[in-house]
Amino acid sequence: MKLVKYITLLIFVAGFTVLSCKKKDYSLPGVPDKSQIDMQVKQDFTVDPGGNTIYLINNTDNIEPYWNYATGTSTRRVDTVHYAFKGDYIVRRTAVTKGGLVELDSMIIHVTKDNLNYVSDPLWLMLSGGPGNEKTWRLDLDANGVTTVFDSPQYFGGDELGFNASCTKTGGNCWTWFPKWKDNQWLCKAADYGTMTFNLKGGPFVIVNQKAITNSGTFSGTYYLDKDAKTITFTGVTPLNIGNDQVWTKGTLISLTDNSMQIGFHHPSKPEFEILNYIVK
């Protein structure tokens, strides 16, 4: 009887081991055809006779849209974009699905007239100097270790910090630390880190002369200032930084005046901002 029980137990254990060793199927669902995805781009000629306003609309469930509208990017399901300058703009549409990325056909938007009302907000003027002008910024630290407006080229804060160092949420993650560079030279070395020039000469263009990152050089791209959300989106360039090689594409305005600017960029692995402090060159 004991022998029978022992043999039965061995059979059960062996069967359980075989079942538990079967490979699990971790395969992803299939990638949908682009004909199954409805991400619309609508141009409104009633708001602007020149067609300066477009609407980005995702009508497909269970996907995340990614829009690149030439002067910036968006991941919103519904968004409104204003082009201040006449010209042709390519809108690229990508659907992020469970099975992978689906690239939809690009669309060309023809804008026939300028509408400078879209870049007339005081923030646009302080950032770029206004339509037809440009403004060059540098980090607030030079090769001699001198700072002018801020105590350091870099501060730190919680990632729910907003414009004028206000908190975007009641009781939110809005701590700040403003180290003095002279006492914390581990932050970065004294150096000429380059320049960042914003202009509104036929479009919102930005030229970044990087001197501290691994991929240094002069790069040209576009930017978009969201005056309501107080954010700046960079396309085609990495914003001027102190050499951390972060591939930032979007920052939150912490402050902006005629002579100084602070932009908070998300830390790659922490819920905090690396706040870079700029001054006008």
C-alpha positions as CSV (number, residue, x, y, z in Angstrom):
1,M,0.0,0.0,0.0
2,K,2.8,2.4,0.9
3,L,4.5,1.6,-2.4
4,V,1.3,2.4,-4.4
5,K,1.0,5.8,-2.5
6,Y,4.7,6.5,-3.2
7,I,4.3,5.8,-7.0
8,T,1.2,7.9,-7.1
9,L,3.0,10.8,-5.5
10,L,5.9,10.5,-8.0
11,I,3.4,10.6,-10.9
12,F,1.7,13.7,-9.5
13,V,5.0,15.6,-8.9
14,A,6.3,14.6,-12.4
15,G,3.0,15.8,-14.0
16,F,3.0,19.1,-12.1
17,T,6.7,19.7,-13.1
18,V,6.0,19.1,-16.8
19,L,3.0,21.5,-16.7
20,S,4.9,24.2,-14.8
21,C,7.8,24.0,-17.3
22,K,5.7,24.7,-20.3
23,K,6.7,28.0,-22.0
24,K,4.2,30.8,-21.5
25,D,3.0,32.7,-24.5
26,Y,4.2,36.3,-24.2
27,S,3.5,37.2,-27.8
28,L,2.2,40.7,-28.4
29,P,-1.1,41.3,-30.2
30,G,-0.9,42.0,-33.9
31,V,-0.3,45.4,-35.2
32,P,-3.5,46.9,-36.7
33,D,-3.5,48.1,-40.3
34,K,-3.4,51.9,-40.6
35,S,-6.8,51.8,-42.3
36,Q,-8.2,50.8,-38.9
37,I,-6.9,54.0,-37.2
38,D,-8.7,57.3,-37.4
39,M,-6.4,60.2,-36.4
40,Q,-7.8,63.3,-38.1
41,V,-6.2,66.6,-38.9
42,K,-8.8,69.3,-39.6
43,Q,-7.9,72.8,-40.9
44,D,-10.2,75.6,-39.8
45,F,-10.6,78.5,-42.4
46,T,-13.4,80.2,-40.4
47,V,-11.2,81.1,-37.5
48,D,-8.3,82.1,-39.8
49,P,-8.8,82.8,-43.5
50,G,-5.3,81.7,-44.0
51,G,-5.9,78.3,-42.4
52,N,-3.6,79.0,-39.4
53,T,-5.6,76.8,-37.0
54,I,-5.8,73.0,-37.2
55,Y,-7.4,70.4,-34.9
56,L,-5.8,67.1,-34.1
57,I,-8.4,64.5,-33.3
58,N,-8.0,60.8,-32.4
59,N,-11.2,58.8,-32.9
60,T,-9.7,55.4,-32.2
61,D,-9.9,53.7,-28.8
62,N,-7.1,51.7,-27.2
63,I,-4.3,53.6,-28.9
64,E,-2.1,56.6,-27.8
65,P,-1.7,59.2,-30.5
66,Y,1.6,61.0,-31.2
67,W,1.5,64.1,-33.4
68,N,4.4,65.9,-34.9
69,Y,3.0,69.1,-36.4
70,A,6.4,70.7,-37.5
71,T,6.5,73.4,-34.8
72,G,6.0,71.0,-31.9
73,T,4.6,67.6,-30.8
74,S,1.6,66.4,-28.9
75,T,0.2,63.2,-27.3
76,R,-3.3,64.6,-26.6
77,R,-6.3,62.8,-28.0
78,V,-7.7,66.2,-29.0
79,D,-5.5,69.3,-29.5
80,T,-5.5,72.6,-31.2
81,V,-2.5,74.0,-33.0
82,H,-2.0,77.6,-34.3
83,Y,0.5,78.5,-37.0
84,A,1.5,82.1,-36.8
85,F,3.4,82.2,-40.1
86,K,2.4,81.3,-43.6
87,G,4.0,78.3,-45.2
88,D,3.6,74.6,-45.7
89,Y,3.7,72.4,-42.6
90,I,4.0,68.6,-42.5
91,V,1.9,66.9,-39.8
92,R,3.1,63.4,-39.0
93,R,0.8,61.0,-37.2
94,T,1.8,57.9,-35.2
95,A,-0.4,55.5,-33.3
96,V,1.1,53.8,-30.3
97,T,-0.7,50.4,-30.1
98,K,-0.3,47.3,-27.9
99,G,1.3,45.6,-30.9
100,G,3.7,48.4,-31.8
101,L,3.8,51.7,-33.7
102,V,1.7,52.4,-36.7
103,E,2.9,55.2,-39.0
104,L,0.0,56.9,-40.8
105,D,0.3,59.0,-43.9
106,S,1.7,62.4,-43.4
107,M,-0.5,65.5,-44.2
108,I,0.6,68.8,-45.6
109,I,-1.0,71.9,-44.2
110,H,-1.0,75.0,-46.4
111,V,-1.1,78.3,-44.5
112,T,-1.5,81.3,-46.8
113,K,-1.3,84.2,-44.4
114,D,0.5,85.3,-41.2
115,N,-1.4,85.7,-38.0
116,L,1.0,87.2,-35.6
117,N,-1.7,87.4,-32.9
118,Y,-0.5,83.8,-32.0
119,V,2.9,85.1,-31.0
120,S,2.0,88.4,-29.5
121,D,1.8,87.3,-25.9
122,P,4.3,88.9,-23.5
123,L,5.9,85.5,-23.0
124,W,6.7,85.2,-26.7
125,L,8.2,88.7,-26.7
126,M,10.4,88.0,-23.6
127,L,11.6,84.7,-25.0
128,S,12.3,85.7,-28.6
129,G,12.1,89.5,-28.9
130,G,8.9,89.3,-30.9
131,P,8.1,88.8,-34.7
132,G,11.1,89.5,-36.9
133,N,13.5,89.4,-34.0
134,E,15.7,87.0,-32.1
135,K,17.1,86.6,-28.6
136,T,20.1,84.7,-27.5
137,W,20.4,83.0,-24.1
138,R,23.2,81.3,-22.2
139,L,23.5,79.4,-18.9
140,D,24.2,81.6,-15.9
141,L,27.8,80.6,-15.4
142,D,30.9,81.5,-17.4
143,A,34.4,80.1,-17.9
144,N,35.5,82.2,-14.9
145,G,32.9,80.7,-12.5
146,V,30.9,83.9,-12.5
147,T,27.1,83.9,-12.1
148,T,25.0,87.0,-12.7
149,V,21.3,86.6,-11.8
150,F,21.1,83.2,-10.1
151,D,23.5,81.6,-7.6
152,S,24.0,78.6,-9.9
153,P,23.3,77.5,-13.5
154,Q,21.2,74.7,-12.1
155,Y,18.5,74.4,-9.3
156,F,16.3,71.5,-8.4
157,G,12.6,71.1,-7.6
158,G,9.6,68.7,-7.5
159,D,8.0,67.9,-10.8
160,E,4.7,69.6,-9.9
161,L,6.4,73.0,-9.7
162,G,4.9,75.6,-12.0
163,F,5.3,79.1,-13.4
164,N,6.7,81.7,-10.9
165,A,7.7,78.7,-8.7
166,S,4.0,78.2,-7.8
167,C,2.6,74.7,-7.1
168,T,0.3,73.3,-9.8
169,K,-1.4,71.1,-7.2
170,T,-2.5,71.7,-3.6
171,G,0.0,69.9,-1.5
172,G,1.9,68.8,-4.6
173,N,5.5,67.8,-5.2
174,C,6.8,71.3,-5.2
175,W,9.9,71.3,-3.0
176,T,12.9,73.4,-4.2
177,W,16.6,73.5,-3.6
178,F,18.7,76.4,-4.8
179,P,22.4,75.5,-4.3
180,K,25.1,78.0,-4.7
181,W,27.6,77.0,-7.4
182,K,30.6,78.3,-5.4
183,D,29.8,75.8,-2.6
184,N,28.6,73.0,-4.9
185,Q,31.0,72.9,-7.8
186,W,30.3,69.2,-8.3
187,L,27.2,70.4,-10.2
188,C,29.3,71.3,-13.2
189,K,32.6,72.9,-14.1
190,A,33.1,76.6,-14.9
191,A,32.9,76.8,-18.7
192,D,31.4,78.4,-21.7
193,Y,28.5,76.1,-22.3
194,G,27.3,77.8,-25.5
195,T,24.1,79.6,-26.5
196,M,20.5,79.1,-27.4
197,T,18.8,81.6,-29.8
198,F,15.1,81.8,-30.3
199,N,13.7,83.8,-33.2
200,L,10.4,84.6,-34.9
201,K,11.8,85.2,-38.4
202,G,9.3,83.5,-40.6
203,G,8.6,80.9,-38.0
204,P,9.5,79.8,-34.4
205,F,13.1,78.7,-35.0
206,V,15.8,77.9,-32.5
207,I,19.5,77.5,-33.0
208,V,21.5,75.8,-30.2
209,N,25.2,75.9,-30.0
210,Q,26.1,73.1,-27.6
211,K,29.7,73.1,-26.2
212,A,29.4,70.7,-23.3
213,I,27.4,67.6,-24.3
214,T,28.9,64.6,-26.0
215,N,27.2,65.5,-29.3
216,S,28.3,69.1,-29.3
217,G,27.9,71.4,-32.2
218,T,25.4,73.9,-33.7
219,F,21.9,72.6,-34.3
220,S,18.8,74.1,-35.8
221,G,15.2,73.3,-35.0
222,T,11.8,74.7,-34.0
223,Y,10.1,75.4,-30.7
224,Y,6.6,76.0,-29.5
225,L,5.8,78.1,-26.5
226,D,2.4,77.1,-24.9
227,K,1.5,80.4,-23.1
228,D,-1.3,78.8,-21.2
229,A,0.4,75.6,-20.0
230,K,3.7,77.5,-19.6
231,T,5.8,74.9,-21.4
232,I,8.3,75.0,-24.2
233,T,8.6,72.1,-26.7
234,F,11.8,71.6,-28.7
235,T,11.8,69.8,-32.1
236,G,15.1,68.8,-33.8
237,V,17.4,70.2,-31.1
238,T,18.3,69.5,-27.5
239,P,18.0,72.5,-25.2
240,L,21.2,74.0,-24.0
241,N,22.4,72.2,-20.9
242,I,25.4,71.7,-18.6
243,G,26.5,68.4,-20.1
244,N,24.3,65.7,-18.6
245,D,23.5,64.5,-22.1
246,Q,19.7,64.4,-21.4
247,V,17.6,64.2,-24.5
248,W,15.0,66.6,-23.3
249,T,12.2,67.7,-25.8
250,K,9.9,69.6,-23.4
251,G,10.4,71.8,-20.4
252,T,8.2,73.7,-17.9
253,L,8.7,77.5,-17.6
254,I,9.5,78.2,-13.9
255,S,10.2,81.9,-14.6
256,L,10.7,84.2,-17.5
257,T,11.6,87.9,-17.6
258,D,13.3,90.2,-20.2
259,N,16.7,89.1,-18.9
260,S,16.4,85.8,-17.2
261,M,14.7,82.4,-17.7
262,Q,14.3,79.1,-15.8
263,I,13.2,75.9,-17.4
264,G,12.4,72.8,-15.5
265,F,13.2,69.5,-17.2
266,H,12.1,66.1,-15.9
267,H,14.8,64.0,-14.3
268,P,15.0,60.7,-16.2
269,S,14.3,58.5,-13.2
270,K,13.1,60.7,-10.4
271,P,9.9,62.8,-9.8
272,E,11.8,66.0,-9.9
273,F,12.8,68.9,-12.2
274,E,16.4,69.8,-13.1
275,I,15.9,73.5,-13.4
276,L,18.3,75.2,-15.8
277,N,18.9,78.9,-15.2
278,Y,19.5,81.1,-18.3
279,I,20.4,84.8,-18.8
280,V,20.3,86.9,-21.9
281,K,23.6,87.1,-23.6
